[in-house]
Amino acid sequence: MLNTYLVGFCDGIREVLDKQCTALMLVVSKEVEEAYKEHSAGFRNVSNKLITSNDNRAFQVGKQEGRDTATARTIEG
């Protein structure tokens, strides 16, 4: 159930940040794109498996708390 909550939490944060990125419309220079392409040439994919449950309530609570965290003025730890 914890993994299901965490997946929802990350989904909520991603949703808020995606909206912010669209609103900001960031422009990446050609130099930055080329430097990243060179830097990431050795990157590889790593497969992983995250075991989640079908607990939709845990997912929804996590998603809402992720949204709330991403839109909060401060994040306390």
C-alpha positions, 0 to 999 in steps of 0.5 A, spaced: 500 500 500 505 504 501 508 504 494 501 505 491 501 511 495 508 513 493 506 512 486 500 517 487 504 522 490 509 522 485 503 523 479 500 529 483 507 532 483 508 531 476 501 533 474 503 540 477 510 541 475 507 539 468 502 545 468 508 549 470 513 547 465 507 548 460 506 555 463 513 557 463 515 555 456 522 553 457 527 554 451 533 550 451 539 553 447 542 548 442 549 548 446 545 545 452 542 540 448 548 538 444 552 538 451 547 533 454 547 529 448 554 528 449 554 527 457 548 522 456 551 518 451 553 512 456 547 512 459 543 506 459 536 503 461 535 499 468 529 495 469 526 495 475 519 493 478 515 496 483 510 492 487 503 496 488 496 494 490 490 496 487 488 500 493 485 506 489 484 510 495 491 510 497 493 512 490 488 518 490 490 520 497 498 520 495 496 524 488 492 529 492 498 530 497 503 530 492 499 536 488 498 540 495 506 539 496 508 541 489 503 547 490 505 549 497 510 555 498 514 551 503 516 544 504 518 542 511 522 536 512 
